Each structure stands twice: as structure tokens, then as C-alpha cells.
Amino acid sequence: MVEDSFGPATEAGIGNWDIETDVFVVGFGAAGTCAAWSAATAGAEVLVAERAGAGGGAAAMSEGIIYLGGGTPVQRACGFEDSVEEMFAYMTAACGPHPDKPRIEKYCASSLEHFDWLVERGVVFDPSFCRETSMAPTGEEGLVFSGGEDAYPFNEIARPAPRGHLAKTRGSTGWLLMECLVRSAKEAGVVVETDLMVTTLIVASDGTVVGALARRYGDTVSVRARKAVVLTAGGFVFNDEMLARHCPPLLKGTFKVGTEGDDGRGIMMAQAVGAAVKNMYAGEVALPWIPPRRLIEGIIVNGRGQRFINEDTYIGRIGQAALYDHDGVAFLLVDEKAYTENWMGLKASWVCETIPELEQEIGLPEGSLETTIALYNRHATGNADPVFHKAPEFVRPLEPPVGAVNLSVGPAPYAPFTLGGLDTDLDCRVLDLSGEPIPNLFAAGRCAVGVCSFGYASGMSIGDSTMFGRIAGRVAATGT
């Protein structure tokens, strides 16, 4: 629970400013480092307040996937064709419903330039592709399918191309990415104050944001921002009160993705000065039931014994559907030909010689599983799945004995984070309830709306945060 009063404070109530700067950036994660660098290289004096003891934020703890496309050097080196148009077609389908097409269009059009910018910041991408996972590979591969681009319905909407890019290192790469971005910001002259938590925005009599109050070890610090305040303070997945108010399904998540800084503080500070919010119900929910990919030969059913999605799609799409639409109850049914422990050690909880026995052991409605598997096997004899369109390479009849892996909340890890946040225009200006920019207030990263209205693909969060963080910093410093 966040117990602060989020203000706002008035300029008239500030006696003496403790610190003055041109652009004040709140948070030093993926969006904050890029906003700070961009503002500094545009000629502004930049101060960053980071509540933790060092920069990096949630991105440093992540797998580090960055969603980029349109024909990057890594894509071309791995033999994949892509275009801005194909990327846009996929993202408008995957990021909805009700996708923000202008924001997605800007993201796609800027993708190749953003790739080059990251390389200039010292991020190295190995020109190799990993097919086995949609997450960070165990090797140094720099490219993965990270959003079900090669699965139905997306493979019929746009030519499939992997767009999940990773910095060159083994396993999770977020720490390396953020090491590069933190270093670049500091080399650009950005001043970083750690252990400094911003609590309240300060406004002038006309509503212009002119600074903020922060707290360090119990002392209050006033910061004047001559040009702008940029909020990059994270989402709200660690604020249960906000989750209960805006997106209750995420309260069931067993492994929240982020840091304690994702407590909604930045969002609430801006709301206190009249900011609007958007997509607050939206959340990403990873359900890491693969790799290995051979498990896709099984089928996933809900608590009524019915399939509800194609098993070869993105794990986050499956997690979203299971948690939001099926109350977090799901089971993977797999036979001996495909059975193996997954990478997290998830094992079959039930194994039976017949489907009726398995149905009874799990506690599913009588006849439900029999009907589901009979229908699936009927078409699977021809490697077809006309109901959910799983790729033929994964479709074959399930042969008893069949085991069931419990993919429900609790036995299986559900890893959520929030997608909603402050409403902004394409220049990252925070908008008020009438849709007008609040003077001198900007936001980027998870505390702002992004390209994902509800759907998601791994890497879009870091891609969105870094790209729009750059935009926020530049416009905050120059006005354009």
C-alpha cells in the first residue's frame, strides 16, 4: 500500500529550491535512461531521481528482449524478410483489441533507426536465431519469435518474422542492456541522484508543472525543473489497491514482473494534477509452460475440459486468456510421445490409462474431456486443427496413457505486469481529462500508455520504453 499524499504542491508554497535543473527525470530504468540521454544530448541540464540505490529498474531484471523489426541487420543475417508494413500489420492485430494505430505506426516506422541507436550505445546483437524458445535463449542467440508471429491468426495476417532482439550474452540479457544505457546517459552528462524518491509534483498557479518534491532518508528535497518533468516511474503491479480497482485478475498473479518501484506512484502524482489514464485494465500475463516445444503436441483445456486457444501461440497470449477469461484454471494434456518436464520443472500431476479416468481424477465435468479429445483426435489423424488452427507440425492424435500438467494459478507460475497508465500524445506529453497536454509534464515507459492496448509480445515493453523515452527527453528539452 502506498500511503503518501500525492499532492499537488504549489509553487507559491516553496520557499527555496534545493535543486534546480532544466529537465527532471523521475526513474532511471529503460525509459528514464533514454529520456535523460536524449534531453542531455539536446543541450539540456538533466537531473534524474532514482528511488533505488542504482539504475536499471525492472528492465535490468528482465530477459531483455527488445521488439524491433522492419528488416534489422540481425533479421537479414538470419535469413528473415520483414518490412515496416508487415510489422505494423502484426502489431495492430496483436496489440489490440482497439489498437492505438498512430502509436504503433510511429513505433514501426522508427524501429530500424532505433536498432541503430541501440548499437551506437554499445548494445551488441549476435546475428543468430533460436527457434526453441520465445524467451531468452540459453545461448547467445540474438533473435527469437517473441509473440506468436508464426502462429494463427497472426501468420495469416502478416508474413511471420521473428522480432525479439537480445543483447549478446547467455540467458537473460536485461542487465547488459541497462548497463549500456546507464553508461551512455552518464557519459552524456546526466546527473543521477539515487535513493531519492519523488512524491509530489509542484505546479504554478496556471497549472504548469514546475518541479517536484522528493524524499531521501526522511528529508524532503524540492527540485525545480525549468523546462519539464519526465515521469518514467514504472507501472503499478506492486500496488494491490490499484490492481483491485483497475485490473483485479492480476491480483492472482503468483510472480509479479517488476520491482517494488512499480507501485503506481508516478501515475497517481500525475492524476493529482489532472492527468488522464488509459487501458488500466490491461495486463500482460506470461505463463511459461514451454520450452521444450515438443509439449505443444499436447492440448490445453480449461476447468470445463474444453480447449480455448491454439497451443503454439505466444505464452503471454495463453496466460492472458487463462487468467482473464478462464479464472486461472488450465491443464495441459500430453501423451507419452511428447511428455517431458518443462524448463521450470512442471510435471504431470495425473496420469491415467483412459480419458474418463483422467477426467475424473482432475475433477472435470463428466464427458467433457472425452468429447474434447475425441473431436481433437478426429481431425488430428490428418494433422489438422480446424477449431483453433494449431500448426500441422504439432498436430497428431493423443494416445493413452495421457497425463495432465496443472497449469492453474498456484501450481503454475503466472507472471503479470500492468500495461495501462497515463494518457499521452505521440510526443509523450501527459494529457488531462479533456485531452489537452499538461504544460511541462511528460511520461514514458510503464507509467504511461504504450503500443499495447491489451495484447502483447515479449520485448514490446522495453522497445516502447526506450523508443518513447528518447522522444520524451528530446521534446522535454527542445519543445519539438
ABEGO torsion letter per residue (X at the ends): XBABBAOBBBAAABABBABBBABBBBEABAAAAAAAAAAAAAGBBBBBBBABABBGEAAAABAGBBBBBGGBAAAAAAGBBBBAAAAAAAAAAAAOBGBBAAAAAAAAAAAAAAAAAAAAAGBBBBBBBBAABABBBABABABBBAAGAABOAAAAABBBBBABBBBBBBEBAAAAAAAAAAAAAAAAGBBBBBGBBBABBBBBAAGBBAEBBBBBGGBBBBBBBAABBBBBAEBAAABAAAAAAABAAAAABABBBEBAABAGAAAAAAAAAGBBBBGAABBBBBBBAOOBAAAAABBBBBAAGBBABBAABBAAAAAAAAAAAAGGBBBBBBBAAABBBBAAGBBBABBBABAAAAAAAAGBBBGAAAAAAAAAAAAAAAGBBAAAGBBAAABBBBBOBBBBBBABBGABBBBBBBABEBBBBAAGBBBBAAGBBBBGBBBBEAABBBABAABBBBGAAAAAAAAAAAAAAAAAAAGX
